[in-house]
Amino acid sequence: MRSHVSAGSNSQPAADLLKRPFQAFPGRATSNRASELPMNTLFVLAGTVLFAGFFGSIAWKLCTGEIKLDLLLDGTQLDSAAASGYSEFFSPGRAQLLFVTLISAGYYLLQLIHDPTRFPEIPTPWIVGLAGSQTIYLGGKAYSLFSGVRNLTNRRSNK
């Protein structure tokens, strides 16, 4: 015996209602596809709203100055002559890491725009280049930590 769900004068099997959860009025005689919202459209719309909100929030904070980028490429080192105990310097490791990351992300984005039906394959040389860039950056951090340029236990606070 099949279970039926009553909706007005018409009745439909419960399994049929599960196949079409976004139909506007399941019990009324309407066209099958005109009142349905496809699930993939719902996910695309929700994802677009979510990422637009993230982007808008970050853009707003950048414009108002809550997120500061003025020292993005600068590093700090211990300096007994400075009043704070630290001095700032341009960090080539940060600069090359940012450059390689932006180039790799741009390449990936262009590949995705070229064929949006699938995720693009990332060539091995790009992965090796990005891994090498990370290695150079982290190697510089490790060198500064072990050579006494940086003190791991005495971190300054940005207040």
N, C-alpha and C positions, 0 to 999 in steps of 0.2 A: 504494500500500500504506500503511495507517494504522499508526502506531506505537502500541503498547499498553504500559502499565506494569502489571506484575504485582503484585498485593497479595493474597496468600493464594490462594484458589481463584478469586476474581473478578478480572477485569482491566477497566480503564477506559482510554479514550483519554487521552493526555497533556493535550490541550486541555481535557478535562472536569475534570481535576484543577486546572488553572490557574484555571478559573472558580470553584472552591470550595476555596481554599487553607486555610480554617480549619475544615474538616470534621474532626471528632474522629478517626474511623477510616475513611478513604476506601475501604478494601477490604471492609469489612463491610456487611452489609445492615442499614442503619438508615434512619430516615425522612430524607427529603431535607433538610428545614429544621430539624429539632429539634436537631441537633448542630452547626449552623453558627453562627459569630459574624459578624454583619454588619459590614462594614468601617466604616460610619459610626458604629456603636456603639463600635467600638474607638477611633476617632479622638476621639469625644466623651469617652470614659472617660480616654484619655491626656491630652487637653487639660484636663479637670477636675482630674486629679491634678497636672498641671504648675502650673496657676494656683493651686490650693489650697496647693501647696508654696511658691510665690512669696508669696502672701498671708500664710501662716503664718510664713515667715521674716521678713518685714518687720514683722508684728505683734509677733513675739518681740523683735526688735531695738528696736522702739519702747517696749515694756514694760520691757525691761532697761536702757534709757537709752543704748544704743549709737548710736541715731539721735536726735539732739537737735533739738527743735523750738522751743526757748525764744527763739531769735533769728531765727525764720523771717521775720518781717515787719520786721526791723531792717536798716538799711544802715550802712555805715561811711564816714567822710570823714576827710580829712587834718586833723589838729588839732595844732598845735605845742605847745599848753598841756598836752595829755594826755601821760602818761608813756610810753605805747606809740607815740605819734605819730598815733593814730587815735581818733576818738570815734564812738559808735554813736548812731543816731537812728531814729525810726519812719519807715518808708518808705511813703508813700501809694501810690506806683507799684506796689510789691510787693503791697500790700493789695488794690488794685483788680484787679490781674492775677490774684491767687488767687481773688477773688470771682467774676469773670467766667468764669474757667476752670471753677470748680466748678459754677456755674449752667449753663454750656453742657454739661458732662459729665453733669450730672443730667438735663437735658432729653433728651439723646441716650439715656441709659440708660432713662428712662421710655418713650421711643418704642420702644426695642428690647424692653422687657418687654411693651408693648402688642401688638406683632406680631413674635414671635421668628422667623418664617419668612423674613424678609428684612431686610437692613440698611436703616435708615430714611433718608429723604432729609433732608438738613440744609438748612433754609431759608436763603436768601441773607442776610437780616438778622442771623442768628446768626453767620454767617461774617464779615460785615462788623464786627459788634460785637467778636468775638474778635480779628480783625486790628487793629481800632482800639485795643483794650486792649494788645495786644503793641506797637503803635507808640508808645503813651503811655509804656509801661515802658522800651522801648529808647531813646526820645527822652530820657527822664530820665537814663538811663545815659550817653548820648552827651553831654548837657549837663554832667553832673558830670565827665566825663573831660576835656572841652575847656575847662571853666571853672576847672580846678585843684582841684576838690573831691576828685578821685580821681587817683592816680598809677598809670599803667599799668605802668611799669617797676619800681616799688618795691612789690611785693605783700607783704603781711604773711603769715606762716605761722601756722596754727592748731595749734601744738604745745603 
